[in-house]
Amino acid sequence: MRAIPWMDDSVREYLLFRGFFGTCKAFDGEKKHDRLRNLDADRIMEHLVDCLSSYEIARALETWSFLETHFFTRLDGSFTAKGAFQVLVL
């Protein structure tokens, strides 16, 4: 996740270099509304623990669903429960 700001800066620099000023402005605007901006695993865990400790199950499930959709589906098979089991067996 630490590479995201570096990549954003690289994309922005490329857009400016190529003269795509309107696209760069739109990119900057989209970045401000990005839900993944400044995403930190520790903060996610704190949020989930807070939700569960205050019995806000709906919020915890909403967060988990978001993580499943945006992150867990993109994981390599070795990081899934089935893949982890296969690594342990080997």
Stockholm file with secondary structure:
# STOCKHOLM 1.0

chainA/1-90         MRAIPWMDDSVREYLLFRGFFGTCKAFDGEKKHDRLRNLDADRIMEHLVDCLSSYEIARALETWSFLETHFFTRLDGSFTAKGAFQVLVL
#=GR chainA/1-90 SS CTHHHHHHHHHHHHHHHHTCHHHHHHHHHHHHTCTTTTCCHHHHHHHHHHHHHTTCHHHHHHHHHHHHHHTGGGSCGGGSHHHHHHHHHC
#=GC SS_cons        CTHHHHHHHHHHHHHHHHTCHHHHHHHHHHHHTCTTTTCCHHHHHHHHHHHHHTTCHHHHHHHHHHHHHHTGGGSCGGGSHHHHHHHHHC
//
